[in-house]
Amino acid sequence: MRGFCAAKTQQLLSLIHSISPLPSVQWRAATSRLWSSSSSSEDDASGSSMLRHLTSKIKATGPISVAEYMREALTNPVMVRLRCFHVHHNETSYVILSLQGYYVKKNMLGPEGDFITSPEISQIFGELLGVWVVSEWMAAGRPKQLQLVELGPGKGSLASDILRVFTQLQPVLSAASVSLHLVEVSPVLSRLQAQTLIATGGEAEREDEPVYRYGQTAAGLPVSWYRRLEDVPSGFSIFLAHEFFDALPIHKFQRTERGWREVLVDVDPDRPGRLRFVVAPTPTLASRTLVQADESRDHVEVCAEGGVVIQQLARRVAKDGGAALIADYGHDGTKTDTFRGFKGHSLHDTLASPGCADLTADVDFSYVRRVAGRGVACLGPVAQRTFLKNMGIDVRMQVLLRNSDQSSREQLMSSYEFLTDGAKMGERFLFFGLLHPSRLVRPKMATGLKLEKKTPAQPPVAGFTEIRFA
Ligand SMILES: C[S@@+](CC[C@H](N)C(=O)[O-])C[C@H]1O[C@@H](n2cnc3c(N)ncnc32)[C@H](O)[C@@H]1O
């Protein structure tokens, strides 16, 4: 494909070997989203405000969809300032009532947070994704512009590891104007990302500006923050979404004798102050429109909000070129009830302490493939273990181990195991690609005197195609 071959990925990887093991890697503790950390009394207070808010809403208008419940609990931006008048003292005071969602108000990532993700576990993860970005840019014929767009960048660790690869590969990338675009709904996390990624920058003066934060990296690359993907400028882009789609609201549906019915969240009449799941007695708009006619499962989860983002990604890749790499806990249309809450080192009741616990549902990649449509080529899903091995994680590990002391070596080994072991993230975490259709076009059959007998192979795509490392 336009001069691109598997050897290029190997060459790119060999060029980043001089990046040393980072000191922080020793302390990137290996506990994933499967375990989470402690709750605080602040959490309890805001959890009960959110619960009261949801209870009054349900009492006023009826049960709400699971998608609405998740949206409120994860991304509600509201902070209310209540004015209280004390009759006895004849004075006024103010109480701040936080209805802010889980992602809006706290940093939940890292050893001190609620869970940890692959980019936080090891620098190797981001480095290999950096190589993937550059190899896809090269495979597209090295366009003059390269926009790296990350959805839900967390603490900014993945982008930071990728930027280090970009610096290392500067001789390769020098022909391109490179920029970083971050789609982030959380003000707390966007501040953290700015601390990690930019040397200079500022915030928009007005709340409704599409770019709400901006800056420049130490190497001079422009970085911009947006709340919505539609605000990111068009142009050749590589999109990354790591543990983004599993944080978006899902609708849940149950097959019943009377047809598909939506699962809703209601107040529990038997347990004051508690919520419960109920099955809607009649079809809802969502149950009529979101369940496939030929669905064979008895319970399905549909992330319609994620579907809209996938369609936007697909349209942009088809129009402007580029690719989207989606990495998440997921399945290929086989699982049923995957909605989970995490808090305090263990699974947590999804309906308890809304706003204080992580809520997540596996990504259904069969749905992603369907909504992406025919304008793009879809690859995967492949297991994280396969993807990272295809990207050369073993070769990179050997180099880092050679350059590390004993304690860093142990840390590297445990991070490696965490990322690749089938019982940890190796099999449950999946990679999926949306590519411009031209990317997978087989080269034309050779013509002339010596005719090729075999149809030429499809061009390899790093990570998805097994590439043998010498
Ligand atoms: C589970 S965290 C993953 C963070 C990071 N990608 C990682 O793997 O470490 C989800 C991220 O998506 C962001 N997020 C959640 N919902 C969002 C939305 N609707 N729009 C934009 N960002 C969102 C969160 O604030 C957070 O940065």
The ligand as an ORCA input file, in Angstrom:
! r2SCAN-3c Opt
* xyz 0 1
  C     -12.612      5.331     31.909
  S     -11.916      6.895     31.638
  C     -10.587      6.429     30.529
  C      -9.472      7.426     30.522
  C      -8.292      7.130     29.587
  N      -8.691      6.978     28.209
  C      -7.529      5.916     30.046
  O      -7.699      4.870     29.450
  O      -6.772      6.040     31.021
  C     -13.091      7.688     30.557
  C     -12.671      9.041     30.024
  O     -13.699      9.537     29.154
  C     -14.145     10.824     29.620
  N     -15.555     10.903     29.276
  C     -16.578     10.181     29.802
  N     -17.733     10.495     29.187
  C     -17.450     11.423     28.252
  C     -18.217     12.138     27.280
  N     -19.522     11.957     27.159
  N     -17.578     13.019     26.455
  C     -16.240     13.207     26.561
  N     -15.455     12.557     27.468
  C     -16.050     11.685     28.305
  C     -13.843     10.798     31.093
  O     -13.813     12.070     31.679
  C     -12.473     10.110     31.077
  O     -11.460     10.987     30.648
*
